[in-house]
Amino acid sequence: MSRPTGATVNQQALRHNLAVVRQAAPGARVWSVVKANAYGHGIARVWQSLADTDGFALLNMEEAILLREQGWKKPILLLEGFFHADELALIDRYRLTTSVHSNWQIQALAKATLSAPVDVYLKINSGMNRLGFRPEQAHAAWQKLRALPNVGEMTLMAHFADADNPQGLVEPMKRIEQAAEGLACPRSLSNSAATLWHPQAHFDWVRPGIILYGASPSGNWQDIASTGLQPVMTLHSEIIAVQQLTAGEGVGYGYRYHASAAQRIGIVACGYADGYPRHAPTGTPVSVDGIRTQTLGAISMDMMMIDLEPCPQAGIGSKVELWGNDVKIDEVAKAAGTVGYELMCALAPRVPVGVI
Ligand SMILES: *Cc1c(COP(=O)(O)O)cnc(C)c1O
């Protein structure tokens, strides 16, 4: 037997979560966001479970080509568009939809030689000040694009900086309305948070990412507990050794934990080189054979120590879930000062992934 550390990707949960998205946004079409290798789940591993989607949205040309080569025929949206003008040849060849956020991209579209018009998502800066045209520039950009023979269908696109805040759409929606005034066009605005919590922003196409993978856009698992969303990724391992501590003994690098009384601890074959966050402090939840307990001391590269006092039956070979159904990835992320997004994306290449 090899090292007992692995991840699983639950395909049924992916299908279920897409159905939850459809229920939440019944009038909209769905771009399933699979950037960053499907948030660390593996794009080749997940796309067929999401094949009921209307399109896939992603970032890299490589990911788009992979989907086409695996047989996906419906739309693919490049969320940040092309990074260099020479990518337009591939956009043409693989029939991709491109976002356009800057004037240089309009000029590149004007100059390109394409076999057919390309569908374009014109990106508006809704106030986040990351990508996109300011509302007052939107009309000029729209007219320039509309006049190009290389441009096919056009959609207005924007992204929200603060959609997990109940008031977070008020100002952005004003800017988007200003940009859209007089343009009879479809719109795509909503990330996961807006898909769940702001139906007034659904319009024609929603763009959920994190909720497809069963984690919360707000970082709080409780916020999605009533939606029925199911965790897709499980990170698991086993206890490979047990230590019996006496009062006052230290644990791990820097002795960052000291036992205040006699204590049984388990050594788990999972560490930061597997993608578990090194910043997770003592007290971060883990589950052993379904019983919740906690990490103790610093996370090592390949191991971590956990408290076995709540689970006296546990010993060498006991199954440990680092995140999944018993311990939500949002809980681990919160303890470590980050969000579920980062933990999923950081699953290390050395962790073997199984599909269930
Ligand atoms: C990542 C991304 C999304 C999805 O965001 P989630 O919070 O994961 O739902 C949607 N739109 C754009 C432009 C993105 O970059």
The ligand as an SDF file (V2000), in Angstrom:
LIG
                    3D

 15 15  0  0  0  0  0  0  0  0999 V2000
  -14.2020   33.4320  -11.1770 C   0  0  0  0  0  0  0  0  0  0  0  0
  -15.2400   34.2140  -11.8710 C   0  0  0  0  0  0  0  0  0  0  0  0
  -16.5960   33.8980  -11.7040 C   0  0  0  0  0  0  0  0  0  0  0  0
  -17.0810   32.8500  -10.7190 C   0  0  0  0  0  0  0  0  0  0  0  0
  -16.9160   33.3490   -9.4050 O   0  0  0  0  0  0  0  0  0  0  0  0
  -17.4730   32.5180   -8.1560 P   0  0  0  0  0  0  0  0  0  0  0  0
  -17.3490   33.4510   -7.0190 O   0  0  0  0  0  0  0  0  0  0  0  0
  -16.5760   31.3280   -8.0160 O   0  0  0  0  0  0  0  0  0  0  0  0
  -18.8480   32.1320   -8.4860 O   0  0  0  0  0  0  0  0  0  0  0  0
  -17.5150   34.6100  -12.4400 C   0  0  0  0  0  0  0  0  0  0  0  0
  -17.1300   35.5910  -13.2940 N   0  0  0  0  0  0  0  0  0  0  0  0
  -15.8380   35.9270  -13.4630 C   0  0  0  0  0  0  0  0  0  0  0  0
  -15.4750   37.0200  -14.3880 C   0  0  0  0  0  0  0  0  0  0  0  0
  -14.8580   35.2620  -12.7540 C   0  0  0  0  0  0  0  0  0  0  0  0
  -13.5780   35.6110  -12.9200 O   0  0  0  0  0  0  0  0  0  0  0  0
  1  2  1  0
  2  3  1  0
  2 14  2  0
  3  4  1  0
  3 10  2  0
  4  5  1  0
  5  6  1  0
  6  7  2  0
  6  8  1  0
  6  9  1  0
 10 11  1  0
 11 12  2  0
 12 13  1  0
 12 14  1  0
 14 15  1  0
M  END
$$$$
